[in-house]
Amino acid sequence: MKRTAEVERKTKETDIRVKLNLDGKGIFSNDTGIPFLDHMFELMAAHGFMDLSVTARGDTEIDYHHTVEDLGICLGKAIDQALGERKGIKRYGQAMVPMDEALANVVIDISNRPYLSYRVPLKETSTGKFDVGILKGFFRALVNYAGITMHIELLSGDDAHHIAEAIFKAFARALDEASQREERLDDVPSTKGLL
């Protein structure tokens, strides 16, 4: 069964299209209008072994907030759609990833209970024109629409770019681990019989 998804979202503020294949090879095509976010999505696709195509147009002349949050919504919906009934998945995933001085830990439970714990103290928030502080809103939207519990913790780091890279790579690897098929399991990974 293919674990793919296509999501579109059009509002007065944004126009977004996402295509996702959870069982991909890291192929990416990103044009969000936000170069730094394109870079993060490229890393996410490569390190999560997913094929990802994202196009977005938003009111970035105001700021990046609406586009970044709506991208989180769309990616969350795509993950949810691609996972389907969640039968036979491992459910839990964890990855700790360094990027020079930055070290991020991400733990995921594909639980159908959205929750985000985001412990990322930033000494500086800007990298180029991008405010890394708004990534919390991106991940909050993602977990809400994907139906996952996620803990993101920055263990060390000074450079905002390195911090963001470590987080996106760790997220990708944790999601890949949690969404992998478990050959010993035919049903959902829960003693309740339902996620």
C-alpha positions, -999 to 999 in steps of 0.1 A, spaced: 0 0 0 14 34 -10 17 59 18 13 91 -2 -7 122 2 -16 154 -17 -29 184 2 -40 218 -10 -49 248 11 -60 282 -3 -69 311 19 -69 349 15 -33 348 29 -18 317 14 -20 292 -15 -1 259 -7 3 225 -23 21 196 -7 28 161 -21 44 136 2 56 100 -1 66 86 33 84 57 16 105 78 -7 142 83 -14 147 119 -3 136 135 -35 125 171 -30 111 200 -49 104 231 -28 94 266 -36 77 282 -6 88 318 -13 109 315 19 144 303 9 154 293 44 123 271 48 130 256 14 164 246 28 149 231 59 124 211 38 152 198 16 170 186 47 138 170 60 132 151 28 168 138 26 172 128 62 136 114 66 138 94 33 106 110 21 98 124 -13 84 159 -7 71 186 -31 60 219 -16 48 250 -34 35 280 -15 26 316 -21 17 338 9 16 373 22 53 373 29 55 410 22 38 414 56 59 387 73 64 349 72 40 340 100 9 330 79 29 311 53 50 292 79 19 282 100 -1 272 70 28 251 57 27 233 91 -10 227 87 -6 213 52 24 191 61 6 178 91 -25 169 70 -2 152 45 15 131 72 -19 121 86 -33 112 51 -2 92 42 -2 72 75 -38 61 68 -52 38 95 -17 36 111 -19 -2 110 15 -20 114 36 10 122 62 12 149 45 43 164 75 57 184 106 74 170 135 93 185 165 110 170 192 131 185 211 151 158 241 174 161 249 203 138 282 217 148 276 233 183 238 226 182 223 194 195 186 186 191 165 157 204 131 149 189 108 122 202 76 113 184 45 92 193 21 87 164 -7 86 189 -36 105 173 -33 128 204 -18 161 193 7 176 217 39 196 213 65 202 239 90 227 225 120 234 247 142 255 224 158 285 242 173 308 216 202 332 222 196 346 188 165 342 166 175 355 132 193 338 104 193 361 74 158 374 71 142 344 88 131 344 125 137 309 138 114 317 167 83 311 144 92 275 139 74 267 171 41 277 154 51 256 124 56 225 145 25 232 166 3 233 135 20 201 122 14 180 153 -22 193 155 -31 182 120 -9 151 119 -23 138 152 11 132 168 27 138 202 62 154 197 88 166 221 115 189 207 144 198 230 175 218 222 203 204 243 229 229 232 234 255 205 241 292 198 237 297 160 201 300 149 207 283 115 225 253 131 197 250 157 170 249 130 190 224 109 195 201 139 157 202 147 145 195 112 170 167 107 160 151 140 123 155 133 128 138 99 147 109 114 122 105 143 92 105 119 109 80 96 115 57 126 80 60 140 63 55 107 83 25 97 63 -8 93 66 -33 120 65 -68 104 53 -85 136 22 -62 138 -9 -63 116 -31 -40 136 -25 -5 152 2 -4 178 -21 1 208 -35 -22 234 -68 -3 230 -70 -14 194 -74 22 183 -52 52 179 
